[in-house]
């Protein structure tokens, strides 16, 4: 499967300035989250340090596009011009943004009033390519008793085990991240064969982009700044064990794709530390406190994620074998009717 990726001249850089300008991007795909989207837009307008530009990219939803153009003001509204999905919407924003820095805020998240201030402060260091912040879960019906904070990534939030102070990290969290636009364009943007499409809970397109940025700029920094905080809405539907398991499975499948593209050394670096330290410490803590449901969720989450990862690895290998065989056979093997027609893309992308 190919990916629609942004390309620009290699080596293009935006000179550092004391106060770089900022475009904030919100991507949305459904009218069902209209109230959340309106709150996200309002939180950007309420920043103490206003962004120079706010973009809303609507992902192939004509009804939402019409509604936004009728009711939202103080922003530019665009339709996703790439493949359907969050990556295509983000790439559309990168192509249209007018500022040197681009920040991404989820459509169901609300930024603290000093969010942009803290993001921009990180770029005083010219070696910083991206700055992301804390994503606090906003549990609409309360956190389930069994839900371990170490697995808050399941609901797209910062999890226990991340740094509690500003620090370099491998990758930023999609709900709250920013980059130097020129460097992301030079790296090719977000892969559109990774990441969320509608409600399909896949991801890791941010991880892949961050790994590619680091590979192209050795010594550069992706900075996690907890002071740049947002609140991410977690509805009741995401508090069930069924959703927890589905999201763990999807994460494993997505991680297998990242490893195929970027290699295991980078693709699993953070995960190794997470499994060696964060999860064991959490498991011991839960057992000491006799929180057996939480301990069970920790074990189940690791097992389901690992199974998803192994499934993704196998599917990827099968797809590569099928593609090689199809290439070796040539168009004649498919019969006269298929001669000259492109083959169907191989399966296996999670």
VOPAGU-2260 file (C-alpha; in pm, 1 decimal, decimal comma):
REM VOPAGU-2260
SITE   aa  ch    i         X         Y         Z
SITE  UNK   A    0       0,0       0,0       0,0
SITE  UNK   A    1     137,7     338,2     -92,9
SITE  UNK   A    2     106,0     652,6     111,2
SITE  UNK   A    3      20,1    1007,1       5,1
SITE  UNK   A    4     301,6    1204,0     162,5
SITE  UNK   A    5     399,6    1568,0     140,7
SITE  UNK   A    6     729,6    1637,6     -29,2
SITE  UNK   A    7     934,6    1955,4     -37,2
SITE  UNK   A    8    1291,3    2042,6    -121,4
SITE  UNK   A    9    1528,0    1857,8     109,7
SITE  UNK   A   10    1716,9    2080,3     348,3
SITE  UNK   A   11    1456,8    2357,7     357,4
SITE  UNK   A   12    1473,0    2522,6     698,4
SITE  UNK   A   13    1296,6    2809,0     865,8
SITE  UNK   A   14    1541,9    3044,2    1040,2
SITE  UNK   A   15    1498,9    3057,8    1415,1
SITE  UNK   A   16    1340,6    3373,3    1551,1
SITE  UNK   A   17    1299,5    3490,3    1911,1
SITE  UNK   A   18     920,0    3469,2    1881,7
SITE  UNK   A   19     827,4    3218,1    1608,2
SITE  UNK   A   20     480,5    3236,3    1461,3
SITE  UNK   A   21     233,3    2955,1    1525,3
SITE  UNK   A   22     -47,5    2785,2    1335,8
SITE  UNK   A   23    -279,3    2570,5    1547,6
SITE  UNK   A   24    -451,7    2283,7    1365,1
SITE  UNK   A   25    -764,5    2095,2    1466,9
SITE  UNK   A   26    -877,4    1799,3    1254,0
SITE  UNK   A   27   -1235,4    1670,7    1276,2
SITE  UNK   A   28   -1436,0    1403,6    1097,5
SITE  UNK   A   29   -1787,6    1383,3    1246,4
SITE  UNK   A   30   -2076,4    1606,7    1353,6
SITE  UNK   A   31   -2126,8    1379,5    1655,2
SITE  UNK   A   32   -1845,3    1565,0    1833,4
SITE  UNK   A   33   -1966,5    1913,4    1746,3
SITE  UNK   A   34   -1980,9    2033,2    2107,1
SITE  UNK   A   35   -1628,0    1902,9    2170,0
SITE  UNK   A   36   -1502,5    2068,7    1852,2
SITE  UNK   A   37   -1660,6    2400,6    1948,1
SITE  UNK   A   38   -1493,4    2378,9    2291,0
SITE  UNK   A   39   -1155,5    2300,6    2131,4
SITE  UNK   A   40   -1183,6    2603,5    1902,2
SITE  UNK   A   41   -1288,6    2824,0    2195,2
SITE  UNK   A   42    -986,8    2708,4    2399,8
SITE  UNK   A   43    -750,9    2815,6    2120,9
SITE  UNK   A   44    -918,9    3155,9    2094,2
SITE  UNK   A   45    -879,9    3196,7    2472,9
SITE  UNK   A   46    -499,6    3158,4    2474,1
SITE  UNK   A   47    -303,9    3427,6    2657,3
SITE  UNK   A   48     -57,0    3422,0    2371,4
SITE  UNK   A   49    -285,3    3397,0    2066,5
SITE  UNK   A   50    -178,1    3184,7    1772,7
SITE  UNK   A   51    -127,0    3371,0    1447,5
SITE  UNK   A   52    -354,8    3125,1    1270,6
SITE  UNK   A   53    -612,1    2857,2    1348,4
SITE  UNK   A   54    -695,1    2591,9    1088,4
SITE  UNK   A   55    -981,3    2344,3    1103,2
SITE  UNK   A   56    -946,9    2053,4     858,9
SITE  UNK   A   57   -1262,8    1851,7     798,8
SITE  UNK   A   58   -1198,0    1491,3     700,3
SITE  UNK   A   59   -1438,3    1397,3     420,0
SITE  UNK   A   60   -1758,8    1494,0     602,6
SITE  UNK   A   61   -1962,3    1744,5     395,4
SITE  UNK   A   62   -2219,3    1795,9     672,0
SITE  UNK   A   63   -1952,1    1895,9     924,8
SITE  UNK   A   64   -1782,6    2118,9     667,5
SITE  UNK   A   65   -2110,6    2303,7     607,7
SITE  UNK   A   66   -2186,2    2332,8     978,6
SITE  UNK   A   67   -1839,1    2465,0    1058,8
SITE  UNK   A   68   -1852,5    2727,6     784,3
SITE  UNK   A   69   -2191,0    2845,4     906,6
SITE  UNK   A   70   -2116,2    2865,9    1279,3
SITE  UNK   A   71   -1742,9    2892,4    1352,1
SITE  UNK   A   72   -1550,5    3216,5    1318,7
SITE  UNK   A   73   -1193,3    3333,8    1364,6
SITE  UNK   A   74   -1033,9    3046,5    1175,1
SITE  UNK   A   75    -972,6    2901,1     829,9
SITE  UNK   A   76   -1176,6    2593,6     742,2
SITE  UNK   A   77   -1042,1    2342,8     490,4
SITE  UNK   A   78   -1149,5    2007,9     350,8
SITE  UNK   A   79    -902,0    1719,5     365,5
SITE  UNK   A   80    -752,4    1695,9      14,9
SITE  UNK   A   81    -569,6    1370,0      75,1
SITE  UNK   A   82    -675,8    1015,6     156,6
SITE  UNK   A   83    -947,6     990,8     420,3
SITE  UNK   A   84    -803,5     974,0     770,9
SITE  UNK   A   85    -628,2    1179,9    1034,6
SITE  UNK   A   86    -289,0    1166,1     860,3
SITE  UNK   A   87    -430,8    1302,6     535,7
SITE  UNK   A   88    -608,0    1581,8     724,7
SITE  UNK   A   89    -287,9    1676,1     906,2
SITE  UNK   A   90     -92,5    1677,0     581,1
SITE  UNK   A   91    -352,6    1907,7     427,3
SITE  UNK   A   92    -297,7    2146,2     718,6
SITE  UNK   A   93      81,1    2130,5     683,5
SITE  UNK   A   94      54,4    2222,1     316,5
SITE  UNK   A   95    -172,9    2520,1     392,2
SITE  UNK   A   96     -25,6    2653,8     717,5
SITE  UNK   A   97     131,7    2998,8     694,0
SITE  UNK   A   98     349,3    2986,1    1006,0
SITE  UNK   A   99     690,1    2841,9    1093,4
SITE  UNK   A  100     549,1    2626,7    1374,1
SITE  UNK   A  101     242,6    2403,0    1356,6
SITE  UNK   A  102      64,3    2269,8    1666,1
SITE  UNK   A  103    -198,6    1995,3    1658,3
SITE  UNK   A  104    -490,1    1978,5    1902,6
SITE  UNK   A  105    -749,0    1698,8    1895,0
SITE  UNK   A  106   -1108,6    1795,1    1822,3
SITE  UNK   A  107   -1216,7    1647,6    2158,1
SITE  UNK   A  108    -948,0    1824,4    2362,8
SITE  UNK   A  109    -939,7    2168,6    2525,7
SITE  UNK   A  110    -612,2    2354,4    2579,4
SITE  UNK   A  111    -516,0    2531,5    2901,6
SITE  UNK   A  112    -494,2    2911,7    2858,5
SITE  UNK   A  113    -112,2    2908,6    2870,1
SITE  UNK   A  114     -76,0    2615,3    2627,4
SITE  UNK   A  115      74,6    2810,7    2338,5
SITE  UNK   A  116     311,0    2999,3    2570,5
SITE  UNK   A  117     466,4    2678,1    2697,4
SITE  UNK   A  118     485,5    2518,9    2353,5
SITE  UNK   A  119     660,7    2822,1    2205,4
SITE  UNK   A  120     905,1    2850,0    2494,3
SITE  UNK   A  121    1052,1    2515,8    2395,4
SITE  UNK   A  122    1161,0    2650,6    2058,0
SITE  UNK   A  123    1406,5    2898,8    2206,4
SITE  UNK   A  124    1655,9    2616,9    2158,0
SITE  UNK   A  125    1725,2    2592,0    1780,7
SITE  UNK   A  126    1798,5    2220,7    1824,2
SITE  UNK   A  127    1435,6    2148,7    1918,1
SITE  UNK   A  128    1229,4    2017,7    1625,5
SITE  UNK   A  129     908,1    1952,3    1814,4
SITE  UNK   A  130     737,8    2022,7    2145,8
SITE  UNK   A  131     447,2    1828,0    2291,1
SITE  UNK   A  132     267,2    1849,1    2620,0
SITE  UNK   A  133      64,5    1679,1    2886,6
SITE  UNK   A  134    -269,7    1526,3    2785,9
SITE  UNK   A  135    -492,8    1490,1    3091,2
SITE  UNK   A  136    -785,4    1248,8    3064,9
SITE  UNK   A  137   -1122,0    1414,2    3120,7
SITE  UNK   A  138   -1329,9    1117,1    3232,8
SITE  UNK   A  139   -1691,2    1212,1    3168,4
SITE  UNK   A  140   -1821,4     925,3    3382,3
SITE  UNK   A  141   -1518,4     887,0    3610,7
SITE  UNK   A  142   -1210,8     670,8    3576,5
SITE  UNK   A  143   -1298,6     299,1    3606,0
SITE  UNK   A  144   -1153,7     147,6    3924,0
SITE  UNK   A  145    -966,1    -115,4    3724,9
SITE  UNK   A  146    -813,9     120,4    3463,9
SITE  UNK   A  147    -436,0     153,8    3526,7
SITE  UNK   A  148    -286,2     502,9    3476,4
SITE  UNK   A  149       5,7     332,6    3300,1
SITE  UNK   A  150    -239,9     253,5    3017,9
SITE  UNK   A  151    -387,2     601,5    2974,5
SITE  UNK   A  152    -234,8     593,0    2625,4
SITE  UNK   A  153    -533,1     369,3    2544,4
SITE  UNK   A  154    -752,7     680,8    2558,3
SITE  UNK   A  155    -495,6     903,0    2385,0
SITE  UNK   A  156    -358,1    1062,3    2702,8
SITE  UNK   A  157     -30,6    1094,4    2890,3
SITE  UNK   A  158      35,2     787,5    3101,2
SITE  UNK   A  159     221,5     716,2    3423,9
SITE  UNK   A  160     580,4     650,4    3323,5
SITE  UNK   A  161     629,2     959,6    3110,1
SITE  UNK   A  162     861,7    1231,5    3244,7
SITE  UNK   A  163     706,4    1459,9    3506,6
SITE  UNK   A  164     934,6    1748,6    3401,4
SITE  UNK   A  165    1043,0    1879,6    3062,9
SITE  UNK   A  166    1260,5    1618,6    2891,7
SITE  UNK   A  167    1354,3    1476,9    2550,3
SITE  UNK   A  168    1134,0    1191,0    2430,2
SITE  UNK   A  169    1123,9     963,3    2127,1
SITE  UNK   A  170     778,5    1073,2    2013,6
SITE  UNK   A  171     504,9    1320,0    2104,2
SITE  UNK   A  172     137,0    1248,7    2176,4
SITE  UNK   A  173     -95,3    1324,6    1885,6
SITE  UNK   A  174    -357,5    1514,2    2085,8
SITE  UNK   A  175    -101,5    1777,1    2190,5
SITE  UNK   A  176     206,7    1819,6    1973,0
SITE  UNK   A  177     385,6    2079,4    1763,3
SITE  UNK   A  178     668,2    2083,3    1508,8
SITE  UNK   A  179     881,3    2306,1    1292,1
SITE  UNK   A  180     673,4    2295,2     975,3
SITE  UNK   A  181     961,5    2302,5     726,9
SITE  UNK   A  182    1126,4    2000,9     886,4
SITE  UNK   A  183     806,2    1796,5     879,6
SITE  UNK   A  184     753,1    1883,6     514,1
SITE  UNK   A  185    1109,8    1783,3     433,7
SITE  UNK   A  186    1054,9    1451,8     614,3
SITE  UNK   A  187     747,8    1375,3     401,5
SITE  UNK   A  188     468,5    1452,8     646,6
SITE  UNK   A  189     249,4    1188,7     808,6
SITE  UNK   A  190     214,4     847,1     648,8
SITE  UNK   A  191    -145,6     801,2     534,1
SITE  UNK   A  192    -116,8     422,1     552,6
SITE  UNK   A  193     -78,6     457,6     929,1
SITE  UNK   A  194    -312,2     611,1    1182,0
SITE  UNK   A  195    -677,2     659,8    1259,2
SITE  UNK   A  196    -947,1     656,4     993,6
SITE  UNK   A  197   -1286,9     742,0    1139,0
SITE  UNK   A  198   -1345,3     525,7    1447,4
SITE  UNK   A  199   -1083,3     263,8    1356,1
SITE  UNK   A  200    -854,9     287,0    1661,4
SITE  UNK   A  201    -519,4     257,0    1483,5
SITE  UNK   A  202    -235,8     498,1    1542,0
SITE  UNK   A  203     141,3     544,4    1559,8
SITE  UNK   A  204     162,9     785,3    1266,3
SITE  UNK   A  205     305,5    1039,8    1511,5
SITE  UNK   A  206     563,2     787,1    1631,7
SITE  UNK   A  207     671,5     714,7    1276,1
SITE  UNK   A  208     706,4    1084,7    1193,0
SITE  UNK   A  209     908,7    1154,8    1508,4
SITE  UNK   A  210    1142,7     863,4    1434,4
SITE  UNK   A  211    1201,1     989,5    1080,2
SITE  UNK   A  212    1267,9    1342,3    1204,4
SITE  UNK   A  213    1523,8    1212,7    1453,8
SITE  UNK   A  214    1691,2    1000,6    1185,9
SITE  UNK   A  215    1723,6    1298,1     950,4
SITE  UNK   A  216    1850,8    1531,5    1223,5
SITE  UNK   A  217    2084,4    1344,7    1461,3
SITE  UNK   A  218    2120,5    1534,3    1785,5
SITE  UNK   A  219    1794,8    1723,4    1741,5
SITE  UNK   A  220    1539,7    1712,9    2024,5
SITE  UNK   A  221    1171,9    1632,1    2052,9
SITE  UNK   A  222    1071,3    1790,2    2383,2
SITE  UNK   A  223     797,6    1680,4    2618,7
SITE  UNK   A  224     677,7    1980,0    2821,1
SITE  UNK   A  225     415,0    1883,3    3082,0
SITE  UNK   A  226     334,7    2250,3    3148,6
SITE  UNK   A  227     179,0    2272,0    2799,4
SITE  UNK   A  228    -135,8    2088,1    2902,8
SITE  UNK   A  229    -468,0    1998,2    2743,5
SITE  UNK   A  230    -772,4    1809,7    2870,3
SITE  UNK   A  231    -881,3    1519,9    2649,3
SITE  UNK   A  232   -1244,0    1407,6    2672,2
SITE  UNK   A  233   -1294,4    1038,4    2753,0
SITE  UNK   A  234   -1658,6     938,0    2696,5
SITE  UNK   A  235   -1826,8     642,3    2862,4
SITE  UNK   A  236   -1780,7     428,1    2550,2
SITE  UNK   A  237   -1403,7     434,6    2605,5
SITE  UNK   A  238   -1421,1     316,0    2964,3
SITE  UNK   A  239   -1522,4     -42,6    2889,9
SITE  UNK   A  240   -1283,2    -336,0    2896,8
SITE  UNK   A  241   -1388,9    -414,6    2540,3
SITE  UNK   A  242   -1259,8     -78,4    2419,0
SITE  UNK   A  243    -945,9    -119,0    2630,5
SITE  UNK   A  244    -869,1    -454,7    2467,6
SITE  UNK   A  245    -950,9    -334,0    2115,6
SITE  UNK   A  246    -725,2     -33,0    2154,3
SITE  UNK   A  247    -440,4    -246,2    2290,8
SITE  UNK   A  248    -474,2    -483,7    1995,7
SITE  UNK   A  249    -475,6    -194,7    1748,2
SITE  UNK   A  250    -170,1     -41,6    1913,9
SITE  UNK   A  251      18,6    -368,1    1875,9
SITE  UNK   A  252     -76,3    -395,0    1509,1
SITE  UNK   A  253      21,2     -31,4    1449,6
SITE  UNK   A  254     354,3     -78,3    1626,9
SITE  UNK   A  255     434,9    -371,4    1398,2
SITE  UNK   A  256     386,5    -138,4    1100,5
SITE  UNK   A  257     618,2     121,9    1253,7
SITE  UNK   A  258     885,2    -145,2    1301,1
SITE  UNK   A  259     847,2    -249,2     935,9
SITE  UNK   A  260     903,7     108,9     825,5
SITE  UNK   A  261    1156,0     233,1    1081,0
SITE  UNK   A  262    1325,4     -74,0    1229,4
SITE  UNK   A  263    1298,4    -235,1    1571,6
SITE  UNK   A  264    1575,8     -29,9    1733,8
SITE  UNK   A  265    1379,5     294,9    1708,1
SITE  UNK   A  266    1030,5     148,8    1675,4
SITE  UNK   A  267    1047,4     -38,6    2007,4
SITE  UNK   A  268    1295,0     170,8    2209,4
SITE  UNK   A  269    1036,3     333,1    2439,1
SITE  UNK   A  270     832,4      13,8    2460,5
SITE  UNK   A  271    1126,5    -183,8    2597,2
SITE  UNK   A  272    1171,8      62,8    2884,7
SITE  UNK   A  273     797,0      63,2    2944,2
SITE  UNK   A  274     784,5    -316,7    2973,2
SITE  UNK   A  275    1101,7    -344,9    3180,0
SITE  UNK   A  276    1020,9     -75,3    3434,1
SITE  UNK   A  277     683,8      98,9    3412,7
SITE  UNK   A  278     460,5    -208,3    3393,6
SITE  UNK   A  279     644,5    -420,2    3655,9
SITE  UNK   A  280     641,7    -131,0    3904,6
SITE  UNK   A  281     269,7     -78,4    3841,3
SITE  UNK   A  282     197,7    -448,8    3880,5
SITE  UNK   A  283     380,3    -470,3    4214,0
SITE  UNK   A  284     203,9    -157,5    4337,2
SITE  UNK   A  285    -136,2    -301,6    4245,7
SITE  UNK   A  286     -64,7    -633,6    4414,4
SITE  UNK   A  287      59,5    -465,3    4731,4
SITE  UNK   A  288    -259,5    -262,3    4746,8
SITE  UNK   A  289    -469,3    -570,3    4664,8
SITE  UNK   A  290    -607,9    -408,0    4352,9
SITE  UNK   A  291    -646,4    -733,3    4167,5
SITE  UNK   A  292    -865,5    -587,2    3891,1
SITE  UNK   A  293    -599,5    -330,3    3806,1
SITE  UNK   A  294    -327,3    -596,7    3814,2
SITE  UNK   A  295    -537,9    -809,2    3581,5
SITE  UNK   A  296    -587,2    -517,3    3342,7
SITE  UNK   A  297    -211,7    -454,9    3335,5
SITE  UNK   A  298    -140,5    -817,4    3245,6
SITE  UNK   A  299    -424,6    -834,0    2993,8
SITE  UNK   A  300    -319,0    -506,3    2830,7
SITE  UNK   A  301      37,0    -627,3    2780,4
SITE  UNK   A  302     -78,6    -966,3    2650,0
SITE  UNK   A  303    -332,2    -825,0    2404,0
SITE  UNK   A  304     -90,6    -558,5    2277,7
SITE  UNK   A  305     182,0    -819,1    2228,3
SITE  UNK   A  306     -60,6   -1045,8    2042,0
SITE  UNK   A  307    -163,5    -757,1    1817,7
SITE  UNK   A  308     201,8    -684,2    1750,4
SITE  UNK   A  309     280,0   -1045,9    1657,4
SITE  UNK   A  310     -28,6   -1056,3    1436,0
SITE  UNK   A  311      86,8    -740,7    1260,3
SITE  UNK   A  312     434,4    -887,8    1209,1
SITE  UNK   A  313     291,4   -1204,2    1053,1
SITE  UNK   A  314      52,6   -1010,6     829,7
SITE  UNK   A  315     335,4    -788,0     713,3
SITE  UNK   A  316     552,1   -1086,1     622,2
SITE  UNK   A  317     267,2   -1255,2     436,1
SITE  UNK   A  318     200,8    -932,8     245,6
SITE  UNK   A  319     566,6    -897,5     145,6
SITE  UNK   A  320     582,2   -1258,6      26,8
SITE  UNK   A  321     262,8   -1211,7    -175,9
SITE  UNK   A  322     398,3    -891,4    -327,9
SITE  UNK   A  323     726,4   -1059,4    -426,9
SITE  UNK   A  324     544,0   -1350,7    -584,9
SITE  UNK   A  325     311,8   -1119,6    -773,5
SITE  UNK   A  326     610,3    -921,0    -899,5
SITE  UNK   A  327     797,8   -1235,3   -1005,9
SITE  UNK   A  328     494,1   -1373,4   -1190,7
SITE  UNK   A  329     441,4   -1054,6   -1389,5
SITE  UNK   A  330     117,5    -931,4   -1548,4
SITE  UNK   A  331      93,4   -1230,0   -1785,3
SITE  UNK   A  332      31,0   -1468,4   -1494,6
SITE  UNK   A  333    -290,1   -1286,4   -1409,9
SITE  UNK   A  334    -443,6   -1361,9   -1749,8
SITE  UNK   A  335    -510,5   -1151,5   -2058,5
SITE  UNK   A  336    -791,3    -953,5   -1898,5
SITE  UNK   A  337    -560,0    -825,3   -1627,5
SITE  UNK   A  338    -262,8    -746,8   -1848,4
SITE  UNK   A  339    -161,8    -384,7   -1818,1
SITE  UNK   A  340    -379,4    -328,4   -1508,4
SITE  UNK   A  341    -212,2    -252,5   -1177,2
SITE  UNK   A  342    -236,0    -534,4    -923,1
SITE  UNK   A  343    -450,5    -495,8    -613,6
SITE  UNK   A  344    -245,2    -359,4    -324,5
SITE  UNK   A  345    -128,4    -635,8     -92,1
SITE  UNK   A  346    -310,2    -677,3     236,1
SITE  UNK   A  347    -159,3    -678,9     577,8
SITE  UNK   A  348    -158,3    -310,7     669,0
SITE  UNK   A  349    -315,2    -298,6    1013,7
